[in-house]
Amino acid sequence: MKLAGQHIFVTGGADGIGAAIALDAAQAGAKVSFCDINEEKGKAYEAELKAQGHQAFFHIGNVGSMASMQSVFEGVTKVFGDVNGVINNAGRNAHYDPVEMTEAQWEDFMNVDFRSIWVTAKLFLPAMRKAKKGAIVNISSIHARMSFPNYFPYAAAKSGIIGLTRNLALDEGKHNIRVNAVLPGFTLTPLLDDHFAKNPSERASALAVQPMGRMAQPSEIAKVVTFLLSDDASFVNGADWIVDGGLSGRFAQ
Ligand SMILES: NC(=O)c1ccc[n+]([C@@H]2O[C@H](COP(=O)([O-])OP(=O)(O)OC[C@H]3O[C@@H](n4cnc5c(N)ncnc54)[C@H](O)[C@@H]3O)[C@@H](O)[C@H]2O)c1
């Protein structure tokens, strides 16, 4: 029970990697709150976690909006008290043409995939500073290290998360707050399913280059996040952890 009694908050927790993180944290003894833009799935997942005997709370919220996250912050702290750990997981893919992309699309995408890390820091850090303890885990991607054509500007947002993680780790370390990033490789979630449905030829080619001959289950990303949240990682700060089955260790051939 690595997270016994802690209040852990996850963004985008209704599905995919976020849902796996919420479950793993709950199984490690945490009270788990999560937000998502999908209210139906969020409520259903809250009920599922409760049915398994866990303490869970869902609040609708869009990480791209400060006002929305302010109400999430108020809602989750009212139910489970001050938050001990935050996982910035919500994000989406981007496949824009830099010429065709509009200013509104740029802002909309960057608000969700990049600025959201600052938004939760602004809201949740004060209580962590007061408690002199806390942990933040930011879900980046292997796109922070290497990318793929037609992903503009996803790699920029995910690389930016590494920089924000470093800034926060250096400034919050003195408050005993650790901030780390996790960089997943191909992980079997609705996001990846949707991508392969739109690009069917990529399913086989992406699988063919996996050093372990398979892609990750969301639970395999969640296990690393739980470790980083826990006291087992008490001196891990400002790190970016690749969890890609070795994929970024190879070059094209
Ligand atoms: N699946 C992969 O292969 C993979 C690889 C590397 C990184 N990632 C990253 O992991 C994170 C989770 O990805 P996933 O594959 O689980 O995605 P997913 O689409 O399967 O699930 C994401 C969840 O976040 C929610 N969400 C989306 N936008 C939101 C917003 N603005 N506010 C609140 N909730 C929102 C969705 O409704 C959904 O429930 C993302 O940041 C993604 O970039 C995924």
The ligand as a Gaussian input file, in Angstrom:
#p B3LYP/6-31G(d) Opt

LIG

0 1
 N       -1.487000       5.769000     -26.009000
 C       -0.231000       6.002000     -26.349000
 O        0.374000       5.257000     -27.132000
 C        0.519000       7.186000     -25.751000
 C        1.906000       7.251000     -25.942000
 C        2.621000       8.318000     -25.398000
 C        1.963000       9.289000     -24.665000
 N        0.613000       9.211000     -24.485000
 C       -0.015000      10.273000     -23.688000
 O       -0.702000       9.689000     -22.598000
 C       -1.813000      10.508000     -22.249000
 C       -3.074000       9.653000     -22.213000
 O       -3.239000       9.086000     -23.498000
 P       -4.249000       7.895000     -23.787000
 O       -3.655000       7.091000     -24.866000
 O       -4.662000       7.230000     -22.527000
 O       -5.477000       8.743000     -24.387000
 P       -7.046000       8.391000     -24.452000
 O       -7.608000       9.291000     -25.498000
 O       -7.217000       6.924000     -24.620000
 O       -7.573000       8.833000     -23.019000
 C       -7.424000      10.192000     -22.639000
 C       -8.503000      10.592000     -21.664000
 O       -8.319000      12.004000     -21.442000
 C       -9.545000      12.673000     -21.650000
 N       -9.298000      14.045000     -22.116000
 C       -8.949000      14.431000     -23.366000
 N       -8.832000      15.774000     -23.422000
 C       -9.112000      16.231000     -22.186000
 C       -9.181000      17.524000     -21.619000
 N       -8.981000      18.615000     -22.363000
 N       -9.474000      17.647000     -20.307000
 C       -9.723000      16.548000     -19.551000
 N       -9.720000      15.297000     -20.036000
 C       -9.409000      15.128000     -21.340000
 C      -10.302000      11.821000     -22.643000
 O      -11.713000      12.062000     -22.609000
 C       -9.919000      10.408000     -22.225000
 O      -10.774000       9.905000     -21.210000
 C       -1.853000      11.639000     -23.273000
 O       -1.214000      12.784000     -22.736000
 C       -1.050000      11.088000     -24.434000
 O       -0.461000      12.102000     -25.211000
 C       -0.121000       8.182000     -25.004000

